[in-house]
């Protein structure tokens, strides 16, 4: 099994997941004005556990936002309740209605680990 791209503990909500969206050539994509969604489903299959709006900006202390450099983030809110491995992706819907999914090939591997209860 490959190493996860992002790990957090069950019920944690303070560490957003973020990425820089890139085209297949590895160049950052200009997402200025695009609606961004974060989607996540169990690696074992099944329905999406998250299909929610994300921001087209970098999140974090001291960060600067520039959507022309493809920066996106999703704040966990109330999810992260089930410990498991998940596949995730970002979906950008541009002003003209065209849709592009990132990463272009494969998925983001998210590992939600159990916490002590």
KOLMARKE-897364 format. One record per residue: residue number from 0; residue in three letters; x, y, z of N, C-alpha, C, O in turn. Coordinates in steps of 0.1 Angstrom, whole numbers, padded with zeros to 4 digits. Atoms other than C-alpha are relative to their C-alpha. Layout:
REM KOLMARKE-897364
+-----+------+-------+-------+-------+-------+-------+-------+-------+-------+-------+-------+-------+-------+
!  nr ! rest !   npx !   npy !   npz !  capx !  capy !  capz !   cpx !   cpy !   cpz !   opx !   opy !   opz !
+-----+------+-------+-------+-------+-------+-------+-------+-------+-------+-------+-------+-------+-------+
! NUM !  ala !     X !     Y !     Z !     X !     Y !     Z !     X !     Y !     Z !     X !     Y !     Z !
...
+-----+------+-------+-------+-------+-------+-------+-------+-------+-------+-------+-------+-------+-------+
This chain:
REM KOLMARKE-897364
+-----+------+-------+-------+-------+-------+-------+-------+-------+-------+-------+-------+-------+-------+
!  nr ! rest !   npx !   npy !   npz !  capx !  capy !  capz !   cpx !   cpy !   cpz !   opx !   opy !   opz !
+-----+------+-------+-------+-------+-------+-------+-------+-------+-------+-------+-------+-------+-------+
!   0 !  unk !  0008 ! -0012 !  0000 !  0000 !  0000 !  0000 !  0009 !  0012 !  0000 !  0018 !  0013 !  0008 !
!   1 !  unk ! -0008 ! -0012 !  0000 !  0014 !  0034 ! -0009 ! -0002 !  0009 !  0013 ! -0012 !  0007 !  0020 !
!   2 !  unk !  0001 ! -0009 ! -0012 !  0020 !  0060 !  0018 ! -0011 !  0010 ! -0003 ! -0013 !  0015 ! -0014 !
!   3 !  unk !  0011 ! -0010 !  0002 ! -0010 !  0083 !  0024 !  0006 !  0014 ! -0003 !  0017 !  0018 !  0001 !
!   4 !  unk ! -0004 ! -0014 !  0003 ! -0008 !  0119 !  0010 ! -0004 !  0009 !  0011 !  0002 !  0020 !  0013 !
!   5 !  unk !  0005 ! -0008 ! -0011 ! -0027 !  0132 !  0040 ! -0005 ! -0009 !  0011 ! -0012 ! -0019 !  0008 !
!   6 !  unk !  0005 !  0008 ! -0011 ! -0033 !  0118 !  0075 ! -0005 !  0009 !  0011 !  0001 !  0019 !  0014 !
!   7 !  unk !  0005 ! -0006 ! -0012 ! -0054 !  0129 !  0104 ! -0007 ! -0010 !  0009 ! -0010 ! -0021 !  0004 !
!   8 !  unk !  0007 !  0009 ! -0010 ! -0070 !  0114 !  0135 ! -0015 !  0002 ! -0001 ! -0020 !  0013 ! -0004 !
!   9 !  unk !  0014 !  0000 !  0000 ! -0107 !  0105 !  0137 ! -0005 !  0012 !  0009 !  0000 !  0014 !  0020 !
!  10 !  unk !  0006 ! -0012 ! -0007 ! -0128 !  0136 !  0148 !  0008 !  0012 !  0000 !  0004 !  0022 !  0005 !
!  11 !  unk ! -0008 ! -0013 !  0001 ! -0100 !  0161 !  0141 ! -0005 !  0009 ! -0011 ! -0010 !  0004 ! -0021 !
!  12 !  unk !  0005 ! -0009 !  0010 ! -0110 !  0192 !  0123 !  0009 !  0012 ! -0003 !  0005 !  0021 ! -0011 !
!  13 !  unk ! -0008 ! -0012 !  0001 ! -0082 !  0217 !  0127 !  0010 !  0001 ! -0011 !  0015 !  0012 ! -0014 !
!  14 !  unk ! -0010 !  0000 !  0010 ! -0059 !  0207 !  0099 ! -0006 ! -0002 ! -0014 ! -0009 ! -0013 ! -0018 !
!  15 !  unk !  0006 !  0001 !  0014 ! -0073 !  0215 !  0064 !  0009 ! -0008 ! -0009 !  0022 ! -0008 ! -0008 !
!  16 !  unk ! -0007 !  0006 !  0011 ! -0062 !  0194 !  0034 !  0002 !  0011 ! -0011 ! -0008 !  0017 ! -0014 !
!  17 !  unk ! -0003 ! -0009 !  0011 ! -0046 !  0215 !  0007 !  0008 ! -0006 ! -0011 !  0016 ! -0015 ! -0009 !
!  18 !  unk ! -0008 !  0004 !  0011 ! -0031 !  0211 ! -0027 !  0002 !  0011 ! -0010 ! -0004 !  0022 ! -0009 !
!  19 !  unk ! -0001 ! -0009 !  0011 ! -0018 !  0230 ! -0057 ! -0004 ! -0008 ! -0012 !  0002 ! -0018 ! -0016 !
!  20 !  unk !  0005 !  0007 !  0011 ! -0038 !  0219 ! -0087 !  0009 !  0002 ! -0012 !  0013 !  0014 ! -0015 !
!  21 !  unk ! -0010 ! -0001 !  0011 ! -0016 !  0211 ! -0117 ! -0006 ! -0007 ! -0012 ! -0013 ! -0017 ! -0011 !
!  22 !  unk !  0004 !  0008 !  0012 ! -0023 !  0201 ! -0153 !  0009 ! -0012 ! -0002 !  0018 ! -0014 !  0005 !
!  23 !  unk ! -0008 !  0013 !  0002 ! -0009 !  0169 ! -0168 !  0015 !  0003 ! -0003 !  0023 ! -0006 ! -0001 !
!  24 !  unk ! -0014 ! -0004 !  0002 !  0023 !  0188 ! -0176 !  0007 !  0005 !  0012 !  0019 !  0008 !  0012 !
!  25 !  unk ! -0006 ! -0004 ! -0013 !  0029 !  0197 ! -0140 !  0000 !  0015 !  0003 !  0006 !  0020 !  0012 !
!  26 !  unk !  0001 ! -0014 ! -0002 !  0020 !  0234 ! -0144 ! -0012 !  0004 !  0008 ! -0023 ! -0002 !  0006 !
!  27 !  unk !  0011 ! -0004 ! -0008 ! -0002 !  0251 ! -0118 ! -0011 !  0006 ! -0009 ! -0009 !  0013 ! -0019 !
!  28 !  unk !  0012 ! -0003 !  0008 ! -0038 !  0257 ! -0131 ! -0006 !  0013 !  0006 ! -0007 !  0014 !  0018 !
!  29 !  unk !  0007 ! -0012 ! -0005 ! -0054 !  0292 ! -0129 ! -0015 ! -0004 !  0003 ! -0022 ! -0007 ! -0007 !
!  30 !  unk !  0014 !  0003 ! -0004 ! -0087 !  0286 ! -0110 ! -0007 !  0012 !  0005 ! -0017 !  0011 !  0012 !
!  31 !  unk !  0007 ! -0012 ! -0004 ! -0096 !  0322 ! -0105 ! -0014 !  0000 ! -0005 ! -0017 ! -0002 ! -0017 !
!  32 !  unk !  0014 !  0000 !  0003 ! -0134 !  0324 ! -0104 ! -0006 ! -0014 ! -0001 ! -0018 ! -0015 ! -0003 !
!  33 !  unk !  0005 !  0013 !  0000 ! -0138 !  0286 ! -0104 ! -0007 ! -0004 !  0013 ! -0002 !  0000 !  0023 !
!  34 !  unk !  0006 !  0006 ! -0012 ! -0161 !  0267 ! -0080 !  0008 ! -0013 !  0003 !  0009 ! -0021 ! -0006 !
!  35 !  unk ! -0008 !  0011 ! -0003 ! -0140 !  0241 ! -0062 ! -0008 ! -0009 !  0010 ! -0014 ! -0004 !  0019 !
!  36 !  unk !  0006 !  0010 ! -0009 ! -0153 !  0209 ! -0046 !  0010 ! -0010 !  0004 !  0019 ! -0014 ! -0004 !
!  37 !  unk ! -0009 !  0011 ! -0005 ! -0135 !  0183 ! -0025 ! -0009 ! -0012 !  0001 ! -0020 ! -0012 !  0007 !
!  38 !  unk !  0007 !  0013 !  0000 ! -0147 !  0147 ! -0030 !  0008 ! -0011 !  0006 !  0020 ! -0012 !  0003 !
!  39 !  unk ! -0007 !  0011 ! -0006 ! -0138 !  0117 ! -0009 ! -0009 ! -0012 !  0002 ! -0021 ! -0011 !  0005 !
!  40 !  unk !  0007 !  0012 ! -0002 ! -0149 !  0081 ! -0008 !  0009 ! -0011 !  0006 !  0021 ! -0010 !  0004 !
!  41 !  unk ! -0008 !  0011 ! -0006 ! -0138 !  0049 !  0010 !  0008 ! -0007 ! -0011 !  0003 ! -0010 ! -0022 !
!  42 !  unk ! -0009 !  0007 !  0010 ! -0109 !  0031 ! -0008 ! -0006 ! -0013 ! -0003 ! -0004 ! -0018 ! -0014 !
!  43 !  unk !  0006 !  0013 !  0002 ! -0129 ! -0001 ! -0004 ! -0012 !  0001 ! -0009 ! -0018 ! -0009 ! -0013 !
!  44 !  unk !  0012 ! -0002 !  0009 ! -0157 !  0014 ! -0026 ! -0012 !  0005 !  0008 ! -0012 !  0005 !  0021 !
!  45 !  unk !  0012 ! -0005 ! -0007 ! -0191 !  0029 ! -0018 ! -0002 !  0014 ! -0004 !  0005 !  0020 ! -0012 !
!  46 !  unk !  0004 ! -0013 !  0002 ! -0207 !  0062 ! -0018 !  0010 !  0011 !  0005 !  0018 !  0008 !  0014 !
!  47 !  unk ! -0009 ! -0011 ! -0005 ! -0189 !  0096 ! -0014 ! -0004 !  0003 !  0015 ! -0015 !  0003 !  0018 !
!  48 !  unk !  0002 ! -0005 ! -0013 ! -0185 !  0105 !  0022 !  0001 !  0015 !  0002 ! -0004 !  0021 !  0011 !
!  49 !  unk ! -0001 ! -0015 !  0001 ! -0176 !  0141 !  0013 ! -0002 !  0004 ! -0014 !  0004 ! -0002 ! -0023 !
!  50 !  unk !  0001 ! -0007 !  0012 ! -0188 !  0161 ! -0016 ! -0004 !  0014 !  0004 ! -0016 !  0018 !  0004 !
!  51 !  unk !  0002 ! -0013 ! -0006 ! -0184 !  0197 ! -0004 !  0008 !  0011 ! -0006 !  0019 !  0008 ! -0012 !
!  52 !  unk ! -0007 ! -0012 !  0005 ! -0174 !  0232 ! -0014 !  0014 !  0001 !  0007 !  0015 ! -0001 !  0019 !
!  53 !  unk ! -0013 ! -0002 ! -0005 ! -0137 !  0239 ! -0009 !  0004 !  0015 ! -0004 ! -0004 !  0021 ! -0012 !
!  54 !  unk ! -0004 ! -0014 !  0004 ! -0118 !  0272 ! -0012 !  0011 ! -0001 ! -0011 !  0019 ! -0010 ! -0011 !
!  55 !  unk ! -0011 ! -0001 !  0009 ! -0096 !  0282 ! -0041 !  0010 !  0010 !  0005 !  0013 !  0020 ! -0001 !
!  56 !  unk ! -0010 ! -0007 ! -0007 ! -0070 !  0295 ! -0018 !  0008 ! -0009 !  0010 !  0003 ! -0019 !  0014 !
!  57 !  unk ! -0008 !  0007 ! -0010 ! -0042 !  0283 !  0005 ! -0005 !  0004 !  0014 ! -0009 !  0015 !  0016 !
!  58 !  unk !  0005 ! -0003 ! -0014 ! -0052 !  0280 !  0042 !  0012 ! -0003 !  0009 !  0019 ! -0012 !  0007 !
!  59 !  unk ! -0010 !  0002 ! -0010 ! -0029 !  0284 !  0071 !  0006 !  0013 !  0005 !  0005 !  0023 ! -0002 !
!  60 !  unk ! -0006 ! -0012 ! -0006 ! -0011 !  0308 !  0093 !  0011 !  0006 ! -0009 !  0020 ! -0002 ! -0013 !
!  61 !  unk ! -0010 ! -0006 !  0008 !  0009 !  0333 !  0073 !  0000 ! -0003 ! -0015 !  0009 !  0000 ! -0022 !
!  62 !  unk !  0001 !  0003 !  0014 ! -0003 !  0320 !  0040 ! -0005 !  0011 ! -0008 ! -0012 !  0020 ! -0003 !
!  63 !  unk !  0005 ! -0010 !  0009 ! -0010 !  0341 !  0010 ! -0009 ! -0007 ! -0011 ! -0005 ! -0018 ! -0015 !
!  64 !  unk !  0009 !  0006 !  0010 ! -0038 !  0334 ! -0015 !  0002 !  0005 ! -0013 !  0003 !  0018 ! -0015 !
!  65 !  unk ! -0001 ! -0004 !  0014 ! -0034 !  0335 ! -0052 ! -0006 ! -0012 ! -0008 !  0001 ! -0021 ! -0012 !
!  66 !  unk !  0007 !  0011 !  0007 ! -0060 !  0313 ! -0071 !  0006 ! -0002 ! -0014 !  0004 ! -0013 ! -0020 !
!  67 !  unk ! -0006 !  0003 !  0013 ! -0040 !  0318 ! -0103 !  0011 ! -0010 !  0001 !  0016 ! -0014 ! -0009 !
!  68 !  unk ! -0011 !  0010 ! -0002 ! -0014 !  0294 ! -0088 ! -0006 ! -0013 !  0004 !  0001 ! -0022 !  0009 !
!  69 !  unk !  0006 !  0013 ! -0003 ! -0039 !  0266 ! -0083 ! -0002 ! -0005 !  0014 ! -0004 ! -0017 !  0016 !
!  70 !  unk !  0001 !  0004 ! -0014 ! -0041 !  0266 ! -0045 ! -0014 ! -0002 !  0004 ! -0023 !  0006 !  0002 !
!  71 !  unk !  0014 !  0003 ! -0005 ! -0071 !  0249 ! -0030 !  0002 ! -0006 !  0014 !  0012 ! -0011 !  0018 !
!  72 !  unk !  0000 !  0006 ! -0013 ! -0081 !  0238 !  0005 ! -0014 ! -0004 !  0004 ! -0024 !  0002 ! -0001 !
!  73 !  unk !  0012 !  0004 ! -0006 ! -0108 !  0220 !  0024 !  0001 ! -0002 !  0015 !  0010 ! -0008 !  0019 !
!  74 !  unk !  0000 !  0001 ! -0015 ! -0116 !  0224 !  0061 ! -0010 ! -0011 !  0004 ! -0021 ! -0011 ! -0001 !
!  75 !  unk !  0007 !  0013 ! -0003 ! -0129 !  0192 !  0076 ! -0014 !  0002 !  0006 ! -0022 ! -0007 !  0004 !
!  76 !  unk !  0014 ! -0001 ! -0006 ! -0159 !  0206 !  0095 ! -0003 ! -0011 !  0009 !  0004 ! -0013 !  0019 !
!  77 !  unk !  0004 !  0011 ! -0009 ! -0177 !  0177 !  0111 !  0004 ! -0014 ! -0005 !  0001 ! -0023 !  0002 !
!  78 !  unk ! -0003 !  0013 !  0005 ! -0163 !  0149 !  0090 !  0012 ! -0006 !  0008 !  0015 ! -0001 !  0020 !
!  79 !  unk ! -0011 !  0007 ! -0006 ! -0133 !  0127 !  0099 ! -0005 ! -0008 !  0012 !  0002 ! -0009 !  0022 !
!  80 !  unk !  0006 !  0008 ! -0010 ! -0155 !  0105 !  0120 !  0002 ! -0015 ! -0001 !  0000 ! -0022 !  0009 !
!  81 !  unk ! -0002 !  0014 !  0002 ! -0147 !  0071 !  0106 !  0014 ! -0003 ! -0004 !  0019 !  0002 ! -0015 !
!  82 !  unk ! -0014 !  0004 !  0003 ! -0112 !  0057 !  0107 !  0001 ! -0010 ! -0012 ! -0006 ! -0020 ! -0011 !
!  83 !  unk ! -0001 !  0009 !  0012 ! -0103 !  0042 !  0073 !  0009 !  0007 ! -0010 !  0013 !  0018 ! -0008 !
!  84 !  unk ! -0007 ! -0006 !  0012 ! -0085 !  0048 !  0040 ! -0010 !  0005 ! -0010 ! -0020 ! -0001 ! -0012 !
!  85 !  unk !  0009 ! -0006 !  0009 ! -0101 !  0071 !  0015 !  0007 !  0005 ! -0013 !  0019 !  0008 ! -0012 !
!  86 !  unk ! -0005 ! -0006 !  0012 ! -0096 !  0082 ! -0021 ! -0007 !  0014 ! -0001 ! -0019 !  0015 !  0001 !
!  87 !  unk !  0006 ! -0013 !  0001 ! -0101 !  0119 ! -0027 !  0005 !  0007 ! -0013 !  0015 !  0003 ! -0019 !
!  88 !  unk ! -0004 ! -0008 !  0012 ! -0100 !  0145 ! -0056 ! -0006 !  0013 !  0002 ! -0015 !  0016 !  0010 !
!  89 !  unk !  0005 ! -0013 !  0001 ! -0106 !  0181 ! -0063 ! -0007 !  0002 ! -0013 ! -0003 ! -0004 ! -0024 !
!  90 !  unk !  0007 ! -0002 !  0012 ! -0132 !  0192 ! -0089 ! -0002 !  0015 ! -0002 ! -0007 !  0022 !  0007 !
!  91 !  unk !  0002 ! -0015 !  0003 ! -0131 !  0227 ! -0105 ! -0010 !  0001 ! -0011 ! -0009 ! -0005 ! -0022 !
!  92 !  unk !  0010 ! -0003 !  0011 ! -0161 !  0240 ! -0124 !  0003 !  0015 ! -0003 !  0001 !  0024 !  0005 !
!  93 !  unk ! -0003 ! -0014 !  0004 ! -0151 !  0271 ! -0144 ! -0012 !  0008 ! -0004 ! -0023 !  0002 ! -0006 !
!  94 !  unk !  0011 ! -0009 !  0003 ! -0172 !  0301 ! -0152 ! -0008 ! -0004 ! -0013 ! -0020 ! -0003 ! -0013 !
!  95 !  unk !  0007 !  0004 !  0012 ! -0181 !  0287 ! -0187 ! -0007 ! -0013 !  0001 ! -0014 ! -0018 ! -0008 !
!  96 !  unk !  0006 !  0013 ! -0002 ! -0193 !  0254 ! -0172 !  0008 ! -0012 ! -0002 !  0004 ! -0023 !  0002 !
!  97 !  unk ! -0009 !  0011 !  0002 ! -0164 !  0232 ! -0181 !  0005 ! -0005 !  0014 !  0007 !  0003 !  0023 !
!  98 !  unk ! -0004 !  0006 ! -0013 ! -0152 !  0208 ! -0153 !  0013 ! -0007 ! -0003 !  0016 ! -0013 ! -0013 !
!  99 !  unk ! -0013 !  0007 !  0001 ! -0117 !  0195 ! -0146 !  0002 ! -0006 !  0014 !  0000 !  0001 !  0024 !
! 100 !  unk ! -0002 !  0007 ! -0012 ! -0108 !  0170 ! -0119 !  0015 ! -0002 !  0002 !  0023 ! -0004 ! -0007 !
! 101 !  unk ! -0014 !  0000 ! -0004 ! -0074 !  0169 ! -0100 !  0001 ! -0010 !  0011 ! -0008 ! -0010 !  0020 !
! 102 !  unk ! -0010 !  0001 !  0010 ! -0052 !  0150 ! -0098 ! -0005 ! -0006 ! -0013 ! -0015 ! -0013 ! -0013 !
! 103 !  unk !  0005 !  0004 !  0013 ! -0055 !  0143 ! -0135 !  0000 ! -0015 ! -0001 ! -0008 ! -0021 ! -0008 !
! 104 !  unk !  0000 !  0014 !  0000 ! -0045 !  0107 ! -0130 !  0001 ! -0005 !  0015 !  0010 !  0000 !  0022 !
! 105 !  unk ! -0001 !  0005 ! -0013 ! -0051 !  0087 ! -0098 ! -0008 !  0009 !  0010 ! -0017 !  0016 !  0006 !
! 106 !  unk !  0008 ! -0007 ! -0010 ! -0064 !  0101 ! -0065 !  0010 !  0004 !  0011 !  0022 !  0001 !  0011 !
! 107 !  unk ! -0008 ! -0003 ! -0012 ! -0052 !  0116 ! -0032 ! -0004 ! -0011 !  0010 ! -0016 ! -0014 !  0012 !
! 108 !  unk !  0003 !  0011 ! -0010 ! -0049 !  0089 ! -0005 !  0000 !  0007 !  0013 !  0009 !  0013 !  0018 !
! 109 !  unk !  0002 ! -0006 ! -0013 ! -0063 !  0101 !  0028 ! -0002 ! -0011 !  0010 ! -0009 ! -0021 !  0008 !
! 110 !  unk !  0001 !  0010 ! -0011 ! -0058 !  0081 !  0060 ! -0005 !  0007 !  0012 !  0001 !  0016 !  0018 !
! 111 !  unk !  0005 ! -0005 ! -0012 ! -0080 !  0088 !  0089 !  0002 ! -0011 !  0010 ! -0003 ! -0022 !  0009 !
! 112 !  unk ! -0004 !  0010 ! -0010 ! -0066 !  0070 !  0119 ! -0009 !  0000 !  0013 ! -0015 !  0011 !  0015 !
! 113 !  unk !  0008 ! -0001 ! -0012 ! -0084 !  0060 !  0151 !  0006 !  0008 !  0011 !  0019 !  0010 !  0011 !
! 114 !  unk ! -0005 ! -0007 ! -0012 ! -0081 !  0081 !  0182 ! -0003 ! -0008 !  0012 ! -0010 ! -0017 !  0012 !
! 115 !  unk !  0003 !  0007 ! -0013 ! -0081 !  0070 !  0218 ! -0013 !  0005 !  0005 ! -0016 !  0017 !  0006 !
! 116 !  unk !  0013 ! -0004 ! -0005 ! -0116 !  0070 !  0231 ! -0002 ! -0002 !  0015 ! -0013 !  0001 !  0020 !
+-----+------+-------+-------+-------+-------+-------+-------+-------+-------+-------+-------+-------+-------+
